[in-house]
Amino acid sequence: MAIIEQSIQYFDQDKRCIGHLVYDDTFYKKKPCVLINHAWGGLDQFSKNKALEISKHGYIGFCLDNYGEGYEPISLEEKQNTMTPLKEDRGKLLNRLLAGVEKAKSIDIVDIENIATLGFCFGGLCALDIARSGIDIKAAVSFHGLLDAPNLSKNKIKAKILIAHGWNDPMATPNDVLSLSKELTEDGCDWQLHAYGQTTHAFMVPGADSGDGVLKHSMINEKRAWHSALELIKSSFNEK
Protein backbone atom coordinates (compact mmCIF):
# COMPACT_ATOMS: atom_id res chain seq x y z
CA MET A 1 0.00 0.00 0.00
CA ALA A 2 1.19 3.51 -0.79
CA ILE A 3 -0.54 6.77 -0.02
CA ILE A 4 -0.06 9.20 -2.90
CA GLU A 5 -0.20 12.95 -2.27
CA GLN A 6 0.16 15.47 -5.06
CA SER A 7 -0.66 19.04 -5.99
CA ILE A 8 -3.23 19.47 -8.75
CA GLN A 9 -3.45 22.72 -10.69
CA TYR A 10 -6.72 24.02 -12.12
CA PHE A 11 -8.19 27.34 -13.14
CA ASP A 12 -11.22 29.46 -12.43
CA GLN A 13 -10.99 31.68 -15.51
CA ASP A 14 -7.60 33.38 -15.01
CA LYS A 15 -7.27 32.49 -11.30
CA ARG A 16 -4.87 29.60 -10.78
CA CYS A 17 -5.83 27.20 -8.00
CA ILE A 18 -3.61 24.54 -6.46
CA GLY A 19 -5.60 21.65 -5.03
CA HIS A 20 -4.23 18.75 -3.00
CA LEU A 21 -5.01 15.15 -4.00
CA VAL A 22 -4.60 12.15 -1.68
CA TYR A 23 -5.37 8.52 -2.42
CA ASP A 24 -4.29 4.95 -1.72
CA ASP A 25 -2.92 3.33 -4.86
CA THR A 26 -3.49 -0.24 -3.66
CA PHE A 27 -6.43 -0.81 -5.98
CA TYR A 28 -6.13 0.24 -9.58
CA LYS A 29 -9.67 1.30 -10.21
CA LYS A 30 -11.78 4.42 -10.08
CA LYS A 31 -12.59 5.54 -6.56
CA PRO A 32 -15.26 7.72 -4.97
CA CYS A 33 -14.04 11.23 -4.26
CA VAL A 34 -14.62 13.55 -1.30
CA LEU A 35 -14.01 17.24 -1.97
CA ILE A 36 -12.67 19.10 1.08
CA ASN A 37 -13.30 22.82 1.49
CA HIS A 38 -10.89 24.70 3.73
CA ALA A 39 -11.75 27.19 6.48
CA TRP A 40 -10.85 30.87 6.36
CA GLY A 41 -7.15 30.07 6.82
CA GLY A 42 -6.85 28.65 3.30
CA LEU A 43 -5.80 25.20 2.13
CA ASP A 44 -3.75 24.32 5.20
CA GLN A 45 -2.38 21.19 6.82
CA PHE A 46 -5.64 20.59 8.68
CA SER A 47 -7.46 20.19 5.34
CA LYS A 48 -4.67 17.99 3.96
CA ASN A 49 -4.86 15.78 7.04
CA LYS A 50 -8.59 15.32 6.47
CA ALA A 51 -7.87 14.26 2.89
CA LEU A 52 -5.41 11.72 4.26
CA GLU A 53 -8.05 10.38 6.64
CA ILE A 54 -10.51 10.12 3.77
CA SER A 55 -7.98 8.14 1.70
CA LYS A 56 -7.75 5.52 4.46
CA HIS A 57 -11.42 4.72 3.87
CA GLY A 58 -10.73 3.86 0.24
CA TYR A 59 -11.81 7.21 -1.19
CA ILE A 60 -9.94 9.98 -2.92
CA GLY A 61 -9.55 13.13 -0.86
CA PHE A 62 -9.30 16.27 -2.98
CA CYS A 63 -8.76 19.58 -1.17
CA LEU A 64 -10.10 22.50 -3.16
CA ASP A 65 -8.11 25.73 -3.23
CA ASN A 66 -10.95 28.22 -2.91
CA TYR A 67 -8.68 31.25 -2.44
CA GLY A 68 -6.40 30.47 -5.36
CA GLU A 69 -2.62 30.27 -5.69
CA GLY A 70 -2.52 28.11 -2.56
CA TYR A 71 -2.77 31.25 -0.46
CA GLU A 72 -2.82 30.78 3.32
CA PRO A 73 -3.50 34.08 5.11
CA ILE A 74 -1.82 34.31 8.51
CA SER A 75 -3.28 37.12 10.61
CA LEU A 76 -6.93 37.44 11.57
CA GLU A 77 -7.15 40.56 9.43
CA GLU A 78 -5.69 38.79 6.40
CA LYS A 79 -8.07 35.86 6.86
CA GLN A 80 -11.07 38.14 7.13
CA ASN A 81 -10.01 40.26 4.16
CA THR A 82 -9.51 37.17 2.01
CA MET A 83 -12.70 35.36 2.94
CA THR A 84 -15.13 38.29 3.01
CA PRO A 85 -15.09 39.22 -0.71
CA LEU A 86 -15.94 35.63 -1.65
CA LYS A 87 -18.61 35.33 1.03
CA GLU A 88 -20.19 38.56 -0.18
CA ASP A 89 -20.06 37.57 -3.86
CA ARG A 90 -21.56 34.10 -3.79
CA GLY A 91 -21.78 33.92 -7.57
CA LYS A 92 -18.03 34.39 -7.83
CA LEU A 93 -17.51 31.88 -5.04
CA LEU A 94 -19.73 29.33 -6.74
CA ASN A 95 -17.76 29.65 -9.98
CA ARG A 96 -14.59 28.98 -8.00
CA LEU A 97 -16.14 25.96 -6.31
CA LEU A 98 -17.50 24.45 -9.51
CA ALA A 99 -14.11 24.87 -11.19
CA GLY A 100 -12.75 22.60 -8.47
CA VAL A 101 -15.58 20.10 -8.91
CA GLU A 102 -14.95 19.93 -12.65
CA LYS A 103 -11.25 19.41 -12.07
CA ALA A 104 -12.00 16.53 -9.73
CA LYS A 105 -14.22 14.94 -12.36
CA SER A 106 -11.42 15.19 -14.92
CA ILE A 107 -9.01 13.12 -12.80
CA ASP A 108 -8.90 9.69 -14.38
CA ILE A 109 -9.09 7.69 -11.14
CA VAL A 110 -12.19 9.54 -9.86
CA ASP A 111 -15.53 7.77 -10.04
CA ILE A 112 -17.61 10.72 -11.19
CA GLU A 113 -20.83 8.96 -10.16
CA ASN A 114 -19.72 9.04 -6.52
CA ILE A 115 -18.62 12.47 -5.36
CA ALA A 116 -19.30 14.09 -1.99
CA THR A 117 -18.12 17.30 -0.38
CA LEU A 118 -17.46 18.58 3.12
CA GLY A 119 -16.01 21.67 4.73
CA PHE A 120 -15.21 23.54 7.91
CA CYS A 121 -16.39 27.07 8.87
CA PHE A 122 -16.17 29.03 5.57
CA GLY A 123 -15.63 25.63 3.99
CA GLY A 124 -18.94 24.44 5.42
CA LEU A 125 -20.63 27.28 3.57
CA CYS A 126 -18.72 26.20 0.44
CA ALA A 127 -19.90 22.60 0.80
CA LEU A 128 -23.50 23.76 1.17
CA ASP A 129 -23.20 26.10 -1.81
CA ILE A 130 -21.91 23.26 -3.98
CA ALA A 131 -25.01 21.28 -3.02
CA ARG A 132 -27.25 24.32 -3.50
CA SER A 133 -26.01 24.62 -7.09
CA GLY A 134 -27.99 21.48 -7.88
CA ILE A 135 -25.08 19.51 -9.33
CA ASP A 136 -25.26 15.74 -9.06
CA ILE A 137 -23.23 14.84 -5.98
CA LYS A 138 -24.07 12.29 -3.34
CA ALA A 139 -23.60 14.15 -0.06
CA ALA A 140 -22.53 17.47 1.47
CA VAL A 141 -21.40 17.97 5.06
CA SER A 142 -20.93 21.27 6.89
CA PHE A 143 -18.87 21.26 10.10
CA HIS A 144 -19.41 24.43 12.22
CA GLY A 145 -20.21 26.12 8.93
CA LEU A 146 -21.57 29.52 8.01
CA LEU A 147 -25.18 28.85 7.09
CA ASP A 148 -26.67 31.85 5.29
CA ALA A 149 -28.12 31.15 1.86
CA PRO A 150 -26.77 32.90 -1.25
CA ASN A 151 -28.88 35.35 -3.19
CA LEU A 152 -28.75 33.17 -6.31
CA SER A 153 -31.32 31.29 -8.34
CA LYS A 154 -32.54 28.21 -6.50
CA ASN A 155 -31.85 24.74 -7.84
CA LYS A 156 -33.09 21.41 -6.55
CA ILE A 157 -30.53 19.94 -4.16
CA LYS A 158 -29.60 16.39 -5.13
CA ALA A 159 -27.09 15.74 -2.33
CA LYS A 160 -27.93 14.38 1.09
CA ILE A 161 -27.10 17.12 3.60
CA LEU A 162 -25.59 16.90 7.08
CA ILE A 163 -25.06 20.00 9.22
CA ALA A 164 -22.79 19.32 12.22
CA HIS A 165 -23.27 22.38 14.41
CA GLY A 166 -22.21 23.64 17.82
CA TRP A 167 -25.35 25.08 19.39
CA ASN A 168 -23.39 27.84 21.09
CA ASP A 169 -21.61 28.90 17.90
CA PRO A 170 -21.87 32.71 17.72
CA MET A 171 -21.05 32.64 14.00
CA ALA A 172 -24.21 30.65 13.22
CA THR A 173 -26.97 31.49 15.67
CA PRO A 174 -30.13 29.45 16.38
CA ASN A 175 -31.97 31.84 14.06
CA ASP A 176 -29.47 31.03 11.30
CA VAL A 177 -30.08 27.33 11.91
CA LEU A 178 -33.84 27.82 11.69
CA SER A 179 -33.46 29.77 8.44
CA LEU A 180 -31.38 26.96 6.95
CA SER A 181 -33.85 24.33 8.12
CA LYS A 182 -36.64 26.27 6.43
CA GLU A 183 -34.59 26.56 3.22
CA LEU A 184 -33.79 22.84 3.11
CA THR A 185 -37.31 21.78 4.04
CA GLU A 186 -38.79 23.92 1.29
CA ASP A 187 -36.31 22.40 -1.16
CA GLY A 188 -37.53 18.93 -0.18
CA CYS A 189 -34.02 17.49 0.00
CA ASP A 190 -32.77 14.78 2.35
CA TRP A 191 -31.19 16.67 5.25
CA GLN A 192 -30.22 16.20 8.86
CA LEU A 193 -28.93 18.47 11.62
CA HIS A 194 -26.69 17.33 14.47
CA ALA A 195 -26.57 20.11 17.06
CA TYR A 196 -24.11 19.64 19.90
CA GLY A 197 -24.87 21.29 23.22
CA GLN A 198 -22.26 23.27 25.14
CA THR A 199 -20.29 23.46 21.90
CA THR A 200 -19.10 26.46 19.97
CA HIS A 201 -17.25 27.30 16.76
CA ALA A 202 -14.24 25.29 15.51
CA PHE A 203 -15.12 22.26 17.63
CA MET A 204 -13.55 20.00 14.99
CA VAL A 205 -10.12 21.65 15.21
CA PRO A 206 -7.67 20.21 17.78
CA GLY A 207 -6.06 22.96 19.82
CA ALA A 208 -8.62 25.60 18.93
CA ASP A 209 -9.32 27.85 21.92
CA SER A 210 -9.73 31.60 21.52
CA GLY A 211 -10.22 31.99 25.27
CA ASP A 212 -13.42 33.98 24.85
CA GLY A 213 -15.86 31.18 24.11
CA VAL A 214 -15.94 31.80 20.35
CA LEU A 215 -13.52 29.05 19.25
CA LYS A 216 -13.15 25.86 21.26
CA HIS A 217 -12.22 22.31 20.31
CA SER A 218 -14.46 19.51 21.57
CA MET A 219 -12.80 16.11 21.31
CA ILE A 220 -15.99 14.13 21.88
CA ASN A 221 -18.07 16.09 19.37
CA GLU A 222 -15.25 16.08 16.84
CA LYS A 223 -15.39 12.28 16.94
CA ARG A 224 -19.19 12.18 16.86
CA ALA A 225 -19.43 14.53 13.89
CA TRP A 226 -16.69 12.85 11.89
CA HIS A 227 -18.25 9.42 12.45
CA SER A 228 -21.64 10.71 11.33
CA ALA A 229 -20.14 12.30 8.23
CA LEU A 230 -18.32 9.12 7.22
CA GLU A 231 -21.46 7.06 7.73
CA LEU A 232 -23.50 9.40 5.52
CA ILE A 233 -20.85 9.46 2.81
CA LYS A 234 -20.44 5.67 2.87
CA SER A 235 -24.18 5.01 2.66
CA SER A 236 -24.57 7.60 -0.10
CA PHE A 237 -21.78 6.07 -2.18
CA ASN A 238 -23.30 2.60 -1.76
CA GLU A 239 -26.67 3.65 -3.15
CA LYS A 240 -27.42 2.66 -6.74
TORLUM-844206 format. One record per residue: residue in three letters; y, x, z of N, C-alpha, C, CB in turn. Coordinates in pm, whole numbers, plus 50000, padded with zeros to 5 digits. Glycine has a CB too. Example, Ala and Ser with C-alpha at 12.3 -4.5 7.8 and 13.67 -1.06 7.14 Angstrom:
<nodes>
ALA494315131950780495505123050780496705132050780495535113150905;SER497755128550708498945136750714500035129050787499405140850572;
</nodes>
This chain:
<nodes>
MET498815008450000500005000050000501245008850000500004990550121;ALA502225004849921503515011949921504635001749913503595021949802;ILE505595003150002506774994649998507805001449908507354992150142;ILE508224994249806509204999449710510574993649744508784995849563;GLU511575002349754512954998049773513815004349665513485001949915;GLN514624996349600515475001649494516734993549477514705002249364;SER517785000249432519044993449401518934987049264520235003349406;ILE519494975249251519474967749125520914964049089518574954949136;GLN521354968548975522724965548931522764952748849523294977248849;TYR523784944748871524024932848788525514930148787523224920448842;PHE525924920648704527344918148686527684903348697527794923448550;ASP528804900748762529464887848757530724889948674529804882148903;GLN530644886748545531684890148449531934905348455532994882148476;ASP533124909648496533384924048499533194930048638534784926848451;LYS532734922248735532494927348870531064932448880532754916248976;ARG530924945348906529604951348922529094948549063529634966548894;CYS527854944249072527204941749200525974950649210526824926649215;ILE525674954849332524544963949354523614957649457525024978149400;GLY522604950449408521654944049497520614953849548520974932649427;HIS519784949149639518754957749700517424950349695519114961649847;LEU516454956149625515154949949600514084956849685514774950649449;VAL513244948749750512154954049832510884946049804512514953649985;TYR509784953249779508524946349758507354955849785508434940649615;ASP506194949849807504954957149828504234957649693504054950349940;ASP503934969649648503334970849514501814970349515503774983749451;THR501224965549625499764965149634499154956649523499344959749770;PHE499744944949501499194935749402500074935449279499054921549462;TYR499474938049166500244938749042500284925048977499624949248944;LYS501124916749032501304903348979502694898649019500204893549030;LYS503124887848956504424882248992504374876749134504844871148891;LYS505484878249204505544874149344506704864549366505674886449435;PRO506564855449462507724847449503508844856449552507324837249611;CYS510064851549541511234859649574512144852249672512024863449447;VAL512594859349774513554853849870514864861449854513014854850016;LEU515914854249820517244859949803517944860149939518074852049698;ILE518484871749977519104873350108520604875250091518474885350184;ASN521374866750157522824867050149523404873150277523394852950127;HIS524174883650259524704891150373525814883550446525224904550327;ALA526084887850568527194882550648528494888950603526954885050799;TRP529554887250680530874891550636531014906750631531934885850728;GLY530024913950686530074928550682529524934550555529324933950796;GLY529164926350457528654931550330527164934350335529394944150293;LEU526634939650224525204942050213524854954450296524784944050062;ASP524524951850422524324962550520522844964550551525094959450647;GLN522574973250647521194976250682520484964250742521134987950778;PHE521204955750813520594943650868519964935250756521644935250945;SER520714933150647520194925450534518994932550471521294923250429;LYS519094945650455517994953350396516734952750483518414967950374;ASN516924952650614515784951450704515114937850690516224953750849;LYS515904927450667515324914150647514524913750516516434903450645;ALA515024920550414514264921350289512934928450311515084928750180;LEU512964938850393511724945950426510754936850499512024958350511;GLU511244929050594510384919550664509774909450566511174912150774;ILE510604904550476510124894950377509004901050292511284890450286;SER509154913750255508144920250170506784921050240508604934350132;LYS506784921650371505524922550446504754909450446505804926950588;HIS505394898850401504724885850387504244883550243505664874550430;GLY504344893850161503864892750024504874887849925502714883950020;TYR506144886549968507214881949881508094893749840508044870949950;ILE508934891149744509984900649708511244896849786510254900649553;GLY511844906649851513134904549914514224910449825513184910950056;PHE515194902349788516274907049702517604903749769516194900749559;CYS518274914149819519584912449883520654911449775519894924149980;LEU521394900649776522504899049684523724906549736522834884149662;ASP524494912049644525734918949677526894909549643525864932749601;ASN527254901149738528224890549709529674895149716528034879249804;TYR529924907449761531254913249756531454921649630531504921749879;GLY530374927249579530474936049464530664950549502531594931649375;GLU530164959249415530274973849431529624978949560531734977949429;GLY528764970749620528114974849744529064976749860527374987349721;TYR530194970149856531254972349954530854967050092532554965749908;GLU531034975550194530784971850332532064973950413529604980050391;PRO532864963650430534084965050511533734968850655534914952050509;ILE534604976650718534314981850851535044974050961534684996450859;SER536344973550954537124967251061537064952051050538594971951056;LEU537404945351159537444930751157538434925651052537824925251296;GLU539564932651041540564928550943540034929950800541844936850960;GLU539354941050774538794943150640537724932650609538184957350629;LYS536894929450706535864919350686536484905750655534964918350810;GLN537484902150734538144889350713538844888750578539154886650824;ASN539514899650542540264899950416539354900150295541174911950413;THR538124904750312537174904950201536474891450186536144916050221;MET536094885650298535364873050294536254861150257534704870450428;THR537454860650313538294848750301538594844450157539574851050373;PRO538944853650066539224849149929538024842449863539654860949845;LEU536824846949892535634840649835535354827249902534424849849850;LYS535564826650034535334813950103536334803350058535424815950255;GLU537534807750024538564798149982538474794449835539924803850010;ASP537774802549755537574799449614536074798249590538204810449521;ARG535554786249623534104784449621533544784349479533744771649691;GLY534374781249381533924782249243533664796749205534944776149148;LYS534584805449242534394819749217533184825049292535654827649258;LEU533044820849417531884824949496530594820349432531984819549638;LEU530554807849386529334802749326528964810649200529494787949291;ASN529944814149120529654822449002529014835649043530934825048921;ARG529534841549150528984854149200527534852349245529844859649317;LEU527304841449319525964838649369524974836249256525994826549461;LEU525374828349158524454825049049524184837148960525014813548966;ALA525134846548953524874858948881523724866448947526134867848875;GLY523694866249080522604872549153521284865349132522924873049300;VAL521324852049133520104844249109519534847448971520384829149122;GLU520404847748870519934850548735519364864548723521064848648635;LYS519964874048795519414887548793518024887748854520324897348867;ALA517854880748965516534880049027515504874348930516584871549154;LYS515874863948858514944857848764514584867048649515534845048709;SER515454876648620515194885848508514274897348545516484891248456;ILE513994898948674513124909948720511684906248689513314912848873;ASP510984915048621509694911048562508614907748664509194922048473;ILE508734912248788507694909148886508024896548967507504920948981;VAL509154890248940509544878149014508914865748952511084876749017;ASP508274857749036507774844748996508944834948999506604839949090;ILE509494831948885510724823948881510504809448923511304824248741;GLU509254805148936508964791748984509004790949137507604787148933;ASN509074802549202509044802849348510134812149400507654807549399;ILE511324806549412512474813849464513074805949579513544816249352;ALA513404812949686514094807049801515284815849834513144805449924;THR516144810949922517304818849962517594816550109518534815349877;LEU518164826550173518584825450312519814834150334517434829650409;GLY520494831950446521674839950473522174837950614522764836650375;PHE523064847050654523544847950791525074846950792523084861050857;CYS525624837850875527074836150887527664832450750527744849250941;PHE528544840750693529034838350557527874837050459529974849850513;GLY526814844650484525634843750399524914830550411524694854750431;GLY525014824050528524444810650542525164800850453524504805950686;LEU526494801850449527284793750357526854796450213528784796650375;CYS526624809150180526204812850044524864806450010526114828150030;ALA523914807050104522604801050080522734785950056521654803650199;LEU523564779350136523764765050117524454762049984524574759250232;ASP525414770449946526104768049819525184770149699527314777249807;ILE524264779449709523264780949602522464768049589522314793049630;ALA522024762649702521284749949698522154738649647520734746449837;ARG523414738249692524324727549650524574727749500525644728849723;SER524394739049435524624739949291523624731649212524554754449245;GLY522504728149278521484720149212520454728049135522124710649121;ILE520514741449141519514749249067518144747349131519904764249063;ASP517124750349054515744747449094515194758949178514864745048970;ILE515464758449309514844767749402514074759649505515904777049469;LYS513204766449577512294759349666512904756349803511044767249684;ALA513654765749858514154764049994515434771950013513094768350097;ALA516254767550109517474774750147517624773850298518734768850073;VAL517874785350360517974786050506519304792250545516784794150565;SER520014785650634521274790750689521064794250835522414780450672;PHE521294806950870521264811351010522704812951058520454824651025;HIS523064806151167524434805951222525454806751109524634817551321;GLY525284797851011526124797950893527414790050907525364792750777;LEU528344792650817529524784350801529104772250719530714792250733;LEU529504760450759528854748250709529704739650618528414740150823;ASP530994742450604531854733350529531474732950382533314737450544;ALA531544721050325531154718850186532264723550092530834704050160;PRO531894728449974532904732349875533494720149807532294741749770;ASN534694721849756535354711249681534984712949533536914711549701;LEU533704711149505533174712549369532404699849334532254725149357;SER532084698349207531294686849166529944687149235531114686549012;LYS529464675449275528214674649350527024674049256528224662449443;ASN525994681549291524744681549216523604678549312524524695049144;LYS522574672349263521414669149345520744681949395520404660549267;ILE520584683049525519944694749584518444693749568520324696249734;LYS517844703849506516394704049487515674711549598516064710349353;ALA516354720849663515744729149767515544721349896516594741449793;LYS514524725149971514384720750109515334729250193512904722050160;ILE516054722550285517124729050360516744730250508518434721250345;LEU517004742050564516904744150708518204750250758515684753250743;ILE518824743950856520004749450922519584753751062521194739050927;ALA519624766751089519324772151222520664775351288518404785051215;HIS521004767751393522384767351441522464768651593523064754451398;GLY523334777351640523644777951782524634767051818524194791651822;TRP524254758251912525084746551939526454750151993524384737452037;ASN526564761852054527844766152109528624775352015527624773252240;ASP528254775451889528904783951790530324778751761528064784551658;PRO531364786251795532714781351772533124781751625533694789351852;MET532324788651542532644789551400532054777951320532144802751344;ALA531204770151384530654757951322530454747951435529284760851245;THR531434739551454531494730351567530534718651548532914725251587;PRO530274710851655529454698751638529984689551529529394691151769;ASN531294688651513531844680351406531474685951268533364679251419;ASP531464699151255531034705351130529574702151101531244720551135;VAL528764702451206527334699251191527164684851146526574701651323;LEU527914675851207527824661651169528274659551024528674653051264;SER529314666650982529774665450844528694670250747531064673550823;LEU528034681250781526964686250695525794676450692526494700050743;SER525454671050809524334661550812524624649350726524034657150957;LYS525874644850728526274633650643526154637450496527714629150677;GLU526634649350461526564654150322525114654550274527204668050310;LEU524234660450353522844662150311522094648950309522134672050403;THR522424640150403521784626950404522174618950281522164619350532;GLU523464619350247523924612150129523314617850001525444612550120;ASP523054630850000522404636949884520954632549871522474652249895;GLY520324629149984518934624749982517944636249976518714615749865;CYS518394648350008517494659850000516634660750127518304672849981;ASP515674669650123514784672350235515484682850322513364677350187;TRP515944678650442516674688150525516274686850671518174686050510;GLN516454697850743516204697850886517214706950956514754702350917;LEU517524703451080518474710751162517774714951290519744702351192;HIS517814728151319517334733151447518564738151523516254744651429;ALA518944730751626520114734351706519644739951839521054722051727;TYR520094751951870519644758951990520714758252098519284773551956;GLY520344752652212521294751352322521624764652386520744741952426;GLN522804765252448523274777452514523254789452418522424780452638;THR523574786852293523464797152190524704796652102522184795252104;THR525214808452071526464809051997526274816251863527534816252081;HIS527354821451809527304827551676526574840951681528724829451621;ALA525974844651568525294857651551524064859051640526254869051580;PHE523414847951674522264848851763521074855951698521844835051806;MET521094857551568520004864551499520184879751498519904859551357;VAL521314884751542521654898851521521464906851650523114900251472;PRO520424915251658520214923351778521444931851811518994932351761;GLY521814931551937522964939451982524284932251973523034951751903;ALA524334920951906525604913851893526064908652028525474902151792;ASP527274911952068527854906852192529344910252191527134912952318;SER530154900552157531604902752152532234902452290532264892352063;GLY531484898152391531994897852527532824885752562532784909852551;ASP533144877652461533984865852485533264852752456535254866752402;GLY531944853552436531184841452411531174836852267531694830652495;VAL531794844452177531804840652035530544845751966533054846151965;LEU530234858651985529054864851925528094868952035529454877151838;LYS526834864852024525864868552126524444867052071526034859752253;HIS523714878152073522314877852031521474869852129521764892052017;SER520494862452075519514855452157518134859052104519744839852155;MET517414867352178516114872052131515144860452108515524881752231;ILE515104851052201514134840152188514464831152069514094831952316;ASN515754828252049516094819351937516094826751804517464813151961;GLU516304839651806516084847551684514644845951637516414862551708;LYS513704847251728512284846151694511934831951649511414850151813;ARG512464822051723512184808151686512694805051545512834798651788;ALA513924809051518514534805751389513844812951275516024809151390;TRP513514825551296512854833151189511474827451159512744847951227;HIS510744823751264509424817551245509544804551166508754814851382;SER510524796451202510714783651133511074785750987511804775351202;ALA511914795750961512304798650823511114803050741513384809450820;LEU510304811950795509124816850722508134805550696508434828150799;GLU507974796750793507064785450773507564776250662506914777550904;LEU508854773550659509404765050552509244771750416510894761950579;ILE509564784450409509464791550281508014791850233510004805950295;LYS507094794950324505674795650287505184782150236504834800050407;SER505494771450308505014758250266505664754050135505294747750374;SER506914757850115507604754349990507004761649871509094757450000;PHE506664774449891506074782249782504674777149749506014797149818;ASN503984771549846502604767049824502544753449755501864766349956;GLU503664746449749503654733349685503554734749533504924725549721;LYS502814725949473502664725849326503524714949264501174723749286;
</nodes>
